[in-house]
């Protein structure tokens, strides 16, 4: 039986629901920018295409620096007013925003399915994680802000496209609760409609939010270097993150700059293969398009045969396809859908070809399968690939692929294990699979990752758990729980933020 999009989940239906829910933020198929407190049709329209099947889903006007500057001036004025609002009132307004977002939970999730290709289950999880996380802060915020004041200016938020709700909106709502106005840039690759609806609901709740679209180069001077900005929160790649960090070198602005790293599993003297299989299968969720994905496996030579006997059935079982297509009207259980764009898919295929030309051994090259609509454009979809021993000069040897491509490195000594796990000059997470947990703990001390799991993966974490990175994977203050609140508030004069800073004399780690 041919597949079709589940009833009510076609883009036209989802778009109509979004417009009905927040009509102030749309002009037909054009999104508006939230500038100076109102939704305005300003900027140069850029086409939005869904990675699901490549069709046009709307237009996003991109602002110039002058318009963004006016928006920032308004946000700064709102910040001065909001910073004086008592905590009880801020708490009430953030609570109202969370309730409004909860009421539109399914709509927000459907928008994520279309805009960034998340399967339904994972799209719902993104929305739920954001709202549940903010509820925790609503319960805990009192002691976290005791004796502290909001920043002198609004927080600028520049985030990647992969987690619009659980990373970007979550962070903004916590920043607002702490007494700061917020200004956010819409990711250039996806999530614009979801974020537009979310910010319209936040604005209705009386929160001082600003949402702008535009290129990083055009808006960087406003959103990073402008003196009105009180802090900068960035989530993205090392290239753009490095530019943001460089722009802040002569600034005292608090900042937290999350960049990618080549997160790795190290496997040494290990035998619990069923346990590892479960972790590895779950790791393919959303096509490994997340900063805490594990695309590298560093395996002791004596264990390679056992590792592959476990790994190859796992990678062969991964299901991908159109996230909203079904033969029976029930949303499918898929591990992932498309990558964020056909261009990203082409780039990833080129990296694989480059590694193969250099001598990498193809252990697995999956096929797309048949979970697609008849005649559907599938150019943004990439099936899982596993390569043994990518050459050192290939990009896959040192950088995160941000897609369903795994590399496997064989080592003979523990020193080689650590060197291969630390190939990218720092990462956010790593894990060691080792029966001797005492040995694993010793090895973990030399793994250059912020979080190291023993026989389990690590993730970004929520709520009280800190998050950061080692080496080039992170710059600035660490976040999570009170660390996130401290990063966006002002405490005692002698306080120093905890994290990685280029200038340790200014922000020494504590």
Beta strands, then each sheet from edge to edge (+ up, - down):
strand 1: 4-5
strand 2: 26-27
strand 3: 30-31
strand 4: 33-35
strand 5: 38-40
strand 6: 44-49
strand 7: 56-62
strand 8: 149-150
strand 9: 155-158
strand 10: 182-185
strand 11: 209-212
strand 12: 231-235
strand 13: 254-258
strand 14: 264-267
strand 15: 296-300
strand 16: 325-326
strand 17: 361-365
strand 18: 385-388
strand 19: 405-411
strand 20: 427-433
strand 21: 449-454
strand 22: 474-477
strand 23: 489-490
strand 24: 499-500
sheet 1: 1+ 16-
sheet 2: 2+ 3- 7- 6+
sheet 3: 4+ 5-
sheet 4: 8+ 23-
sheet 5: 11+ 10+ 9+ 12+ 13+ 22- 24+
sheet 6: 17+ 18- 19- 15- 14- 20- 21-
end
